[in-house]
Amino acid sequence: MKELWKQRPFRWYWLGLFLSGLGDQMGWMALSWYVMERTQSSVAMGGIIMAYMLPAVFAGLVAGVLLDRYDRRKLIVVDNIGRSLIFLGLVLLLAMEVIPLYFVYILVVLAGMLSPLSSAGAQTLLPRLVPKKELLVKANGVMESQWQIVYMLGPAVAGVLIGWIGPANVLILDAIGLLICAFCFSRLPRQLVGRQEPSGAAETKAGQVGPFLRSLWTDMRTGYRYLFGRKQMLMLVIFTFLFNMGYGPVEVALPLYANQNLEAGAVGLGMLWSALAVGALLGSLLFTSIRWKVSTGVTLGGIIVIWGLATLPLAFFTRLEIAMLAMGIAGLSFSPYNIIYRSYLQREVPDELLGRVMTSIRTITGTGMPAGAAVCGVLIPLMGVQGLLGAGAAACVVIGIVALGLLRGLDRASLAIDQGSSDALHPVGQKGIELGEERKP
């Protein structure tokens, strides 16, 4: 672990994402609370989540091509500066007495379209910052612990600040965090993270719009061709999509659960999210400190089952301490999922395809949570908040049990590819890149 912290680029990387993530947690909670106060509508709350998530998913296809063609560091800087300006625009809207909600939606959509440059870009940069493969899982564990610290501090601080300075000023803090993140990524050495030479598709001359768009379309399909050529990886992505969809009820219903069922207000909501983050932080620290020997597929399927069981008490109890305990256990069980899942993809996908493959995968997995959130916004008036939380928990248990059986061969499939199985090779892209060729670190 010390070897990671000795590297200055990794420290800039960690600091930028930490401050950006902390601001985003506070800003997102402030925006959700504002929408709930103004509309008292679960449909509107689900719509805000969809307005951010869905554009991010589909804009990610173009972002993935850009991340593989150009300097990933610069693209992340552009995203953070752009979203900072958008959130400052939201501050101006929140300062007005009468605000058409669709103006808020427009700005949220724009922010969502920019966000894949950082969300996918940061993941594609990590293997370059950590050239030793044996340190990659540890690095992902450090980053997962960082996110859990952010989730632990952000909602709790936001719950206090919303009542003290108002949601608009909390969004200003989010914008500041994004600007600092842009500065931190600008400090990364270009020779380490910048692309050394453009891909063949990027060699289109300026002004040749038609060839550029055709090459863009070809590159966008490359990620899908890689994914659909690997059955076990595709199955993992599908189960991650279903898991995200099962998580949707928590994202939408928890503010209503805290406000209506627990009668705990914004402070109670912050405590619930912080309980989830504390549990997740402990889970990620424990996981990275031990030598885990259970197979990848069985571990991921088991995590989905345990998440469902852990969140089930929310459907039956209306006491804050019980809800916090349930969220803490859920976080403890969940955090290793991201570490294992991201490390698996970063290890299996060649660096020159990583941006396109990761964003192609995100168009599948990323629709899970907003789809679940949208369905929840419609079902809450029919089933009630606690009824929907119970349904989401039960769905995760069923999904996890099925995954336990179907993902058992995940590690065996990876081993077959690493040994150079000729059956797994397919040419992709204009240069005919072999999917099974030696991977860059």
C-alpha positions in Angstrom: 0.0 0.0 0.0 2.9 2.4 0.8 4.1 1.9 -2.7 1.0 3.6 -4.1 1.2 6.6 -1.8 4.9 7.2 -2.8 3.8 8.1 -6.3 3.0 11.8 -6.6 0.6 11.3 -9.6 -1.5 8.8 -7.6 -1.7 11.4 -4.8 -3.0 14.1 -7.2 -5.4 11.6 -8.7 -6.7 10.6 -5.2 -7.1 14.2 -4.0 -8.9 15.4 -7.1 -11.4 12.7 -7.0 -11.9 13.0 -3.2 -12.7 16.7 -3.3 -14.9 16.4 -6.4 -16.8 13.4 -4.9 -17.3 15.2 -1.6 -18.8 18.2 -3.4 -20.9 16.0 -5.6 -22.4 14.1 -2.6 -23.4 17.4 -0.9 -24.6 18.9 -4.2 -26.7 15.9 -5.3 -28.4 15.7 -1.9 -29.1 19.5 -2.0 -30.7 19.2 -5.4 -32.8 16.1 -4.4 -34.0 17.9 -1.3 -34.9 21.0 -3.3 -37.0 19.0 -5.7 -38.7 17.2 -2.9 -39.6 20.4 -1.1 -40.8 22.2 -4.2 -42.8 19.3 -5.8 -43.5 16.7 -3.0 -43.6 14.3 -6.0 -41.8 11.0 -6.2 -42.2 11.1 -10.0 -40.3 14.4 -10.1 -37.5 13.0 -7.9 -37.2 9.9 -10.2 -37.2 12.2 -13.2 -34.2 14.2 -11.8 -32.2 11.0 -11.4 -33.1 9.9 -14.9 -32.2 13.4 -16.3 -28.7 13.0 -15.0 -28.1 9.3 -15.4 -29.5 8.5 -18.8 -27.7 11.2 -20.8 -24.5 10.2 -19.0 -25.1 6.6 -20.2 -25.6 7.4 -23.9 -23.1 10.3 -24.0 -20.6 7.8 -22.6 -20.4 6.1 -26.0 -18.8 9.2 -27.5 -16.8 9.8 -24.3 -15.3 6.4 -24.6 -14.0 7.0 -28.1 -12.6 10.4 -27.0 -10.9 8.8 -24.0 -9.1 6.3 -26.3 -8.2 8.9 -28.9 -7.1 11.9 -26.9 -5.4 12.9 -23.6 -7.6 11.5 -20.9 -6.2 13.9 -18.4 -7.3 17.0 -20.4 -10.8 15.6 -21.0 -11.3 15.1 -17.3 -10.2 18.7 -16.7 -12.7 19.9 -19.3 -15.6 17.9 -17.7 -14.9 19.2 -14.2 -14.8 22.9 -15.3 -17.9 22.4 -17.4 -20.0 20.8 -14.7 -18.8 23.5 -12.2 -20.2 26.2 -14.4 -23.5 24.2 -14.8 -23.9 23.9 -11.1 -23.3 27.6 -10.6 -26.1 28.1 -13.1 -28.3 25.9 -10.9 -27.5 28.2 -8.0 -28.8 31.1 -9.9 -32.0 29.2 -10.6 -32.5 28.2 -7.0 -32.1 31.9 -6.0 -35.3 32.7 -8.0 -38.7 32.7 -6.3 -40.5 31.0 -9.2 -38.5 28.4 -11.2 -39.9 26.3 -14.0 -38.7 22.8 -13.1 -37.8 22.0 -16.8 -34.9 24.6 -16.6 -33.4 22.5 -13.8 -33.9 19.4 -15.9 -32.0 21.0 -18.8 -29.0 21.9 -16.7 -29.0 18.4 -15.1 -29.1 16.8 -18.5 -26.1 18.8 -19.6 -24.1 17.9 -16.5 -25.0 14.2 -17.1 -23.7 14.4 -20.7 -20.3 15.7 -19.5 -19.9 13.4 -16.5 -18.7 10.2 -18.4 -15.4 12.0 -19.2 -14.5 11.8 -15.5 -16.4 8.7 -14.3 -15.0 6.5 -17.1 -11.9 8.5 -17.6 -10.7 8.1 -14.0 -11.1 4.3 -14.3 -9.2 4.2 -17.5 -6.3 6.2 -16.0 -5.9 4.0 -13.0 -4.1 1.1 -14.7 -1.6 3.7 -16.2 -0.9 5.2 -12.7 -0.5 1.7 -11.3 1.6 -0.2 -13.8 2.1 -3.3 -11.6 -1.0 -5.6 -12.0 -0.5 -7.0 -8.5 -1.2 -3.5 -7.1 -4.3 -2.9 -9.2 -6.8 -4.5 -6.8 -5.1 -2.6 -3.9 -5.4 0.6 -5.8 -9.1 0.0 -6.5 -9.5 -0.8 -2.9 -8.0 2.5 -1.9 -10.3 4.3 -4.3 -13.3 2.4 -3.1 -12.4 3.4 0.5 -12.0 7.0 -0.7 -15.6 6.9 -2.1 -16.9 5.5 1.1 -15.3 8.3 3.1 -17.0 10.7 0.7 -20.3 9.0 1.1 -19.9 9.0 4.9 -19.0 12.7 5.2 -20.9 14.2 2.3 -24.5 13.4 3.3 -24.0 14.1 7.0 -22.4 17.5 6.3 -25.0 18.3 3.6 -27.9 17.5 6.0 -26.6 20.1 8.4 -25.6 22.7 5.7 -29.0 22.4 3.8 -30.7 23.6 7.0 -28.1 26.2 7.8 -27.2 27.9 4.4 -29.8 26.4 2.0 -29.5 24.0 -0.9 -28.2 26.7 -3.4 -25.1 27.5 -1.3 -24.4 23.8 -0.9 -24.3 23.6 -4.7 -21.6 26.3 -4.7 -19.5 24.0 -2.6 -20.0 21.3 -5.2 -18.8 23.7 -8.0 -15.7 24.5 -6.0 -14.9 20.8 -5.5 -15.1 20.3 -9.2 -12.7 23.2 -10.0 -10.2 21.8 -7.5 -10.4 18.4 -9.1 -9.7 20.0 -12.5 -6.6 21.6 -11.0 -5.4 18.3 -9.5 -5.7 16.4 -12.8 -3.9 19.2 -14.6 -0.9 18.3 -12.4 -0.7 14.7 -13.7 2.4 14.3 -16.0 1.3 14.2 -19.6 3.9 11.5 -20.5 2.4 9.2 -18.0 -1.4 9.5 -18.7 -1.5 11.1 -22.1 -2.0 9.0 -25.2 1.3 8.6 -27.0 -0.1 8.4 -30.5 -3.6 8.6 -31.9 -5.5 5.5 -33.0 -6.1 5.0 -36.7 -9.6 6.3 -36.5 -8.4 9.6 -35.0 -6.2 10.4 -38.0 -9.0 12.0 -39.9 -8.0 15.5 -41.0 -9.7 18.5 -39.7 -12.8 19.5 -41.7 -13.5 16.0 -43.0 -16.8 15.7 -41.1 -18.1 12.7 -42.9 -15.1 10.5 -42.4 -14.8 11.6 -38.8 -18.4 10.6 -38.0 -18.0 7.3 -39.8 -14.8 6.6 -37.8 -16.6 7.7 -34.6 -19.5 5.2 -35.3 -16.9 2.4 -36.0 -15.1 3.1 -32.7 -18.4 3.2 -30.8 -19.2 -0.3 -32.0 -15.8 -1.6 -31.1 -16.6 -1.7 -27.4 -19.8 -3.7 -27.9 -18.0 -6.2 -30.3 -15.4 -6.8 -27.6 -18.0 -7.3 -24.9 -20.4 -9.5 -26.9 -17.4 -11.7 -27.8 -17.0 -12.7 -24.2 -20.0 -14.6 -22.8 -19.0 -14.6 -19.1 -18.1 -10.9 -19.1 -21.4 -10.1 -20.8 -23.2 -12.1 -18.2 -21.4 -10.2 -15.4 -22.5 -6.9 -17.0 -26.2 -8.1 -17.2 -26.2 -9.1 -13.5 -24.6 -5.8 -12.6 -27.4 -4.0 -14.5 -30.0 -6.0 -12.6 -28.3 -5.3 -9.3 -28.3 -1.5 -10.1 -32.0 -1.7 -10.9 -32.7 -3.5 -7.6 -30.8 -0.6 -5.9 -33.1 2.0 -7.6 -35.8 1.9 -4.9 -33.2 2.9 -2.2 -32.1 6.0 -4.2 -35.6 7.3 -4.8 -37.5 6.1 -1.7 -34.9 6.8 1.0 -35.5 10.6 1.1 -39.3 9.9 1.4 -38.7 7.1 3.9 -36.6 9.5 6.1 -39.0 12.4 5.9 -42.4 10.5 6.0 -41.8 7.2 7.8 -39.0 8.0 10.1 -40.0 11.7 10.5 -36.3 12.5 10.7 -36.0 15.2 8.0 -32.8 16.0 6.1 -30.6 15.3 9.1 -32.0 11.8 9.3 -31.5 11.2 5.6 -27.9 12.3 6.0 -27.5 9.8 8.9 -28.8 7.0 6.8 -26.5 7.7 3.9 -23.6 8.1 6.3 -24.4 4.7 7.9 -24.2 3.1 4.5 -20.9 4.9 3.9 -19.4 3.8 7.2 -20.3 0.2 6.6 -18.9 0.4 3.0 -15.7 2.0 4.3 -15.2 -0.8 6.8 -16.0 -3.4 4.1 -13.5 -2.0 1.6 -10.8 -1.7 4.2 -11.3 -5.2 5.5 -11.4 -6.6 2.0 -8.2 -5.0 0.9 -6.4 -6.2 4.1 -7.1 -9.9 3.6 -6.2 -12.5 1.0 -9.5 -13.3 -0.6 -9.7 -16.8 -2.1 -13.4 -17.2 -3.1 -14.0 -17.1 -6.8 -15.0 -13.9 -8.5 -18.4 -15.0 -9.7 -19.4 -16.6 -6.4 -18.3 -13.5 -4.5 -20.3 -11.1 -6.6 -23.4 -13.2 -6.6 -23.2 -13.6 -2.8 -22.8 -9.8 -2.4 -26.1 -9.2 -4.3 -27.9 -11.7 -2.0 -26.5 -10.2 1.2 -27.4 -6.6 0.0 -31.1 -7.7 -0.4 -31.2 -9.3 3.0 -29.6 -6.3 4.7 -32.0 -3.8 3.2 -35.1 -5.9 3.9 -35.7 -4.4 7.4 -36.4 -1.0 5.9 -39.7 -2.5 4.7 -40.8 -3.5 8.2 -39.4 -0.9 10.7 -39.8 2.8 11.2 -37.1 3.4 13.8 -34.0 5.4 12.8 -31.5 3.3 14.7 -32.8 0.1 13.0 -32.7 1.7 9.6 -29.1 3.0 10.2 -28.0 -0.5 11.3 -29.6 -2.0 8.1 -27.9 0.5 5.9 -24.5 0.0 7.7 -24.7 -3.8 7.1 -25.7 -3.2 3.5 -22.7 -1.0 2.9 -20.4 -3.5 4.6 -21.5 -6.2 2.2 -21.6 -4.1 -0.9 -18.3 -2.3 -1.1 -16.1 -5.3 -2.3 -18.4 -5.5 -5.4 -17.0 -2.4 -7.0 -13.4 -3.4 -6.1 -13.7 -6.8 -7.7 -15.8 -5.7 -10.6 -13.6 -2.8 -11.7 -10.3 -4.7 -11.2 -11.7 -7.6 -13.3 -12.6 -5.3 -16.2 -9.3 -3.2 -16.0 -7.3 -6.5 -16.0 -9.2 -8.1 -18.8 -9.6 -5.3 -21.3 -6.5 -4.0 -23.3 -5.6 -0.4 -22.5 -6.1 0.8 -26.0 -9.8 -0.4 -25.9 -10.5 0.4 -22.2 -12.3 3.7 -22.8 -14.6 2.3 -25.4 -15.3 -1.0 -23.6 -15.9 0.6 -20.2 -18.3 3.2 -21.7 -20.1 0.5 -23.7 -20.6 -1.5 -20.6 -21.8 1.6 -18.8 -24.6 2.1 -21.4 -25.9 -1.3 -20.1 -25.2 -1.1 -16.4 -25.8 2.6 -16.1 -29.4 2.3 -17.2 -30.2 0.0 -14.3 -30.4 2.5 -11.5 -32.3 5.2 -13.4 -34.7 2.6 -14.8 -35.3 1.3 -11.3 -35.7 4.8 -10.0 -38.2 5.7 -12.7 -40.3 2.6 -12.0 -40.2 3.4 -8.3 -41.5 6.9 -8.9 -44.6 5.4 -10.5 -45.0 2.4 -8.0 -44.6 4.3 -4.7 -48.2 5.7 -4.8 -49.4 2.1 -5.4 -47.2 0.1 -3.0 -46.0 2.8 -0.5 -42.5 3.6 0.3 -41.8 0.6 2.6 -43.6 -1.8 0.2 -41.3 -0.7 -2.6 -38.2 -1.0 -0.5 -39.2 -4.5 0.4 -39.8 -5.4 -3.3 -36.4 -4.1 -4.2 -34.7 -6.1 -1.5 -36.5 -9.3 -2.5 -35.5 -8.8 -6.1 -31.8 -8.5 -5.2 -32.0 -11.8 -3.2 -33.4 -13.6 -6.3 -31.0 -11.9 -8.7 -28.0 -12.9 -6.5 -29.1 -16.5 -6.2 -29.3 -16.8 -9.9 -25.9 -15.1 -10.3 -24.3 -17.5 -7.9 -24.9 -20.3 -10.4 -24.3 -18.6 -13.7 -21.1 -16.6 -12.8 -19.1 -19.6 -11.4 -17.1 -19.8 -14.6 -15.9 -16.2 -14.6 -12.4 -16.9 -13.5 -12.1 -20.0 -15.8 -13.1 -17.9 -18.8 -10.4 -15.3 -17.9 -7.8 -18.0 -17.6 -8.7 -19.4 -21.0 -8.2 -16.0 -22.6 -5.0 -15.3 -20.8 -3.6 -18.6 -22.1 -4.2 -17.4 -25.7 -7.2 -19.5 -26.7 -7.5 -19.0 -30.4 -11.3 -19.3 -30.3 -11.5 -16.0 -28.4 -9.8 -13.9 -31.0 -11.8 -11.5 -33.2 -10.5 -8.6 -35.2 -11.9 -5.2 -34.2 -11.5 -1.6 -35.4 -9.8 -0.3 -38.5 -6.4 -1.7 -37.6 -7.8 -5.2 -36.9 -6.7 -5.3 -33.2 -6.7 -8.9 -31.9 -8.9 -9.1 -28.8 -6.6 -11.7 -27.3 -3.3 -9.9 -27.9 -0.9 -9.0 -25.2 -2.4 -6.4 -22.9 -0.7 -3.2 -21.9 -0.3 -2.7 -18.1 
